[in-house]
Amino acid sequence: QVQFVESGGGLVRPGDSLTLSCAASGFTLSTYVMRWYRQAPGKEREFLAGISSLGSNKRYADSVQDRFFISRDNSRNMLYLKMNNLTPDDTAVYYCNAAHSYTGTGDHFTTWGQGTQVTVSS
């Protein structure tokens, strides 16, 4: 059974940094592209970042380019998202997922985790 468990969210101030974690199970992590998404209230879920199966390639949405950094540790079945210089616009529930395509955004598993809430407020 495919499962994703996101953690590490919380309340931070603008300009702060935060690292999110995603524990994945039910599939062979090292054979999948991994991605981070987020969803703000009243908004559609949006793609944030992707990382190739072995971590050699990474890509980001324009909104987080040069601020967020995706990484993975296949030996621990873990995915991470380091978020820097956070702004209130980053407030959302953050989710991880897995896919076969590096360049796509929608070809992920239909299973989602509970997500982790990130709130950026002064």
N, C-alpha and C positions, 0 to 999 in steps of 0.2 A: 504494500500500500504506500503510495507516494505521500510524503508528508513534508511540510515546511514549518519550521518554528522560528519566527523572528523575535529578536530581543534587542535590548540596548537603547530603546527610545526613552524619552523623558522631556522635561521642561528645561530649556536653555535660553540664554539671552542672545540677542543679535550679536553676531561676530564670533560666537562660541563655536567649538568643534564637538563632534559626537561621532562615535563609531557604532554602527549597527552590526548585528550578527544574524546569520541564518543557518540553522542546523537542518540539513536535508537528509532524508532517508527514503527507502523503498525503491531506489534505483542506483545505478552505478554512476556516481557523481562525475568521475573523471572522463566519461564519454559524453557529457552534456555541456552545452553552453549554459551559463548561469546569468540571470538578470535580476536587477532591482527595478521595482515599480513603486509608484506612490499614488495616493488618491486623497485629494482634499475634499472637504464637505461641498456637495453640490457640483463637483467636477468629475470627469471621467478619469479612470485610472490611466496614468501616463508612464511610459517607459523612461527610465533614468540612465541605466548603465548596463552593459553587457560585457562578459568576459569569456573568451574561448575556453575549450574544455581543459586545457592544461595551463591556462593563464598567460599565454604568450601575447594575446591580443586583447585590447580593451577599447570600448567605445562608449560615448556619453551623449545624452541629450544636450542641446545647446544651453538649456537653462542651468545645468550643473557642470558644464565643461570647465575644467581648471579649478573647480572647487571640491568636487566629489571624486573619490578614488575607490574603484572596485578591486577586490582581491579575493583569492580563494586558497583554501588549504584542503586539497583532495584527501590527504591522509587522515584528516579529522572530519571529513564530510561537512565542511564549513565554508560559508561565503560571508564576505565582509563588505561594508561600505563605510569608508572614512569620509565624513562630511565636514568641510571647513567653511568658515565665514558664513555661518547660517544667517538667514533673514526670515522675517515673518512669512514670506511667500513659500518657504520650505515646510511650513506647518502642514502635516498630512499624516496619514497612516502609510507606513512603508512595508512593502511586500517583496518577497523574493520568489523566483520561479526558475524552471529549467526548460530548455528547448533544444532542438536539433540544429537550428539555423543561427549563425552568428550575426548575419545582417538583418534579420527580421525582428519583429517586436511582438507578433501575435500568435506565433506557433508554439506556445508554451503548454505545459500541462493544464488541464482544466481544474486541477486541485489548487487551492490557495490556502495559505496558512492564516493565522489570526491577525497577522500584521503587528507592527509595533508603532505606537503613537509618538510622533515627534512634534513638540510644540515650541515654537520660537517666539518669545514675547519679552518685552521689557517691563 
